[in-house]
Amino acid sequence: MRVATFAAPLSRDGPGLLQREFNKGDDDSLNAIAAAIMQAAPDVLVLTDFDYDLDGLALAAFAQMFDGRYPFMFARTPNSGFATGYDIDGNGRTGDARDAQGYGRFAGDGGLAILSRFPIETGEVVDFSSLLWRDLPDAVLPQIDGQPFFKTGILDVLRLSSTAHWIVPIRLPDETKVSIMAFSATPPVFDGPEDMNGLRSRDELRLWEDVLDGRYGPPPDRFVVVGNSNLDPVNGDGDSAAMQAFLSRPDIRDPLTGTTNADWGDGGPGKLRVSYVLPSTNWRIVGAGTQIPALNAVTDGQGDAIAGPHSLVWVDIGR
């Protein structure tokens, strides 16, 4: 079974715009993204930047591009773009994209989505997305000059997940299940000296540590941690040591050590490893790799690749 994740740019400037582009069918970016997915041909795919709509119309339209390969889909309302009513970033205004539970210009902006060849046990999904940041054991919250960064009331509503944290069971042909631990964390940048996003990104990874350590009940047996942590274990502005520690856990395998899967070019942070597919140790690793979109050399007129800076990351697992 091939499990993959792709931080493809499937988010648009407003609600409904992504679905409209699918309906038009002539967007070069969408075609390049779909071509990369078809070439890699994963059995289970976690998309970490896909606009959510209540009826799942955009996701269904995207699935149609693959000729029935993915009859099973899953998405829920993400935290990204979900209004808090507070001035989260401390700029003196409310209602900005950075004042939502997770960065988002509208509710559902840049959410999570899963496409699968195999049935998704939606009734068994475990969703940690509503967990408040302050309620994570040993949470490290931002401060300025030794004082809390967040104003009164914010910690009563601010969730840990900037997008979502799901455990999604998928039933395999032999009637066993694999638990897909899907998430997409905030980039550890775009903040100030309080390091709000850096601390939050670190704690979003720590939530999975706590889950696997049994702090929220028995951990899943056969699992794959899949998604975009936005943390490189060596480089970048995030907590690299935290990512190193996670990758060295005795209950997971890292078949792509030393690889990078995102390239922001010379004008950005360069090449980093931010997306991961990490099976539990009771899976056999058959193969692993990254799939760079074939049309990534084609730009949007401003020098950015039309399929985005990320590569699709895949791992083949078996009994």
TAFENWO-V956050 format. One record per backbone hydrogen bond with DSSP energy under -0.5 kcal/mol. NH is the residue of the N-H (numbers start at 0). CO is the residue of the C=O. Records with the same first field share a line. If there is no record, write none. Layout:
BEGIN
NH: CO ; CO
END
This chain:
BEGIN
2: 0 ; 314
3: 43
4: 312
5: 45
7: 5
9: 7 ; 48
16: 13
19: 15
20: 16
21: 17
22: 18
23: 19
24: 20
27: 25
30: 26
31: 27
32: 28
33: 29
34: 30
35: 31
36: 32
37: 33
38: 34
39: 35
40: 36
42: 1
43: 1
44: 114
45: 3
46: 44 ; 112
47: 5
49: 110
50: 9
51: 107
55: 52
59: 55
60: 56
61: 57
62: 58
63: 59
64: 61
65: 62
66: 63
67: 62
68: 65
70: 68
71: 115
73: 113
78: 162
80: 101
81: 78
82: 80
83: 98
87: 85
89: 86
94: 85
98: 95
99: 96
100: 81
101: 78
103: 96
107: 79
108: 105
110: 49 ; 107
112: 46
113: 73
114: 44
115: 71
116: 42
120: 118 ; 168
121: 119
123: 120
124: 121
125: 166
126: 124
127: 125 ; 164
130: 127
132: 157
134: 131
135: 132
138: 135
140: 138
143: 146
146: 143
148: 141
153: 150
155: 152
156: 153
157: 153
159: 130
165: 181
166: 125
167: 165 ; 179
168: 166
169: 177
170: 118
171: 169 ; 175
174: 171
177: 169
178: 221
179: 167 ; 177
180: 178 ; 223
181: 165 ; 179
182: 225
183: 163
184: 227
187: 229
188: 186
194: 191
198: 194
199: 195
200: 196
201: 197
202: 198
203: 199
204: 200
205: 201
206: 202
207: 203 ; 204
208: 204
209: 205
210: 206
211: 207
212: 208
213: 210
214: 209
215: 216
216: 213
222: 220
223: 178
224: 277
225: 180 ; 223
226: 275
227: 182
228: 226 ; 273
229: 273
231: 234
239: 237
242: 238
243: 239
244: 240
245: 241
246: 242
247: 243
248: 245
251: 248
252: 278
254: 252
256: 253
258: 255
260: 271
261: 271
262: 308
263: 269
267: 264
269: 264
271: 261
273: 271
275: 226
277: 224
278: 276
279: 222
280: 250
282: 279
283: 317
285: 283 ; 315
286: 315
288: 313
290: 311
291: 289
295: 292
296: 293
297: 294
299: 303
305: 297
307: 304
310: 260
311: 290
312: 4
313: 288
314: 2
315: 286
316: 0 ; 314
317: 283
END
